[in-house]
Amino acid sequence: MSNSILRRIAAKDKSAVEECINVYGGLVWSLVRKMCSNKEEAEDVVQEIFIDIWKNAERFNETQASEVTFIAMIARRRLIDRLRKNKRQIPVEAIEDLITEPSKSFSDQMHNSIEAKKVLEAFTLLRPEQKKVLQLSIFHGLSHQEISDLTGMPIGTVKSHARRGLMKVREILGFDKNDDLLKGVEE
């Protein structure tokens, strides 16, 4: 793993920066676009996230998390910061977003709502300990170590419950191992 993109960025390899955008740009964009009210804001947040990734690349430790997880956590933190900032400000929507394709926006919201309902239904079928670990991780943003400290479960057990729970959700939703929906979260 010493040839990872983040390790190469930390070593000031300029080609790794472009590769990082190519490999993880879609993931970051999809996370950001779901949380931002307009395209311009989303583009700003994506830039901020990649700057954070480049600034923090030397902190990446492949024994603690995969690259995907590391990048997703940086994105999540930046999004939380942005949401907190926006709560303190009066929201201003771009006129372009209000004019272009309102039916598509409604369609996207409906599609996301249906998908969310399916995931929540799948979530109810998990074993209690898997559900508890995933709730603390996904809904409360706790790390595996924080969950371990809070619940008293060994960290390996926390990781196993998270992985098995995500695999079960994937199975219930009909995704196979090659689907990207939950890939990286369990690595």
ABEGO torsion letter per residue (X at the ends): XAABAAAAAAAGBAAAAAAAAAAAAAAAAAAAAAABABAAAAAAAAAAAAAAAAAAAAABBAAABBAAAAAAAAAAAAAAAAAAAAAABBBBBBAAAAABGAAAAAAAAAAAAAAAAAAAAAAAABBAAAAAAAAAAAAAGBBAAAAAAAAGBBAAAAAAAAAAAAAAAAAAAGBBAABAAABGAAX
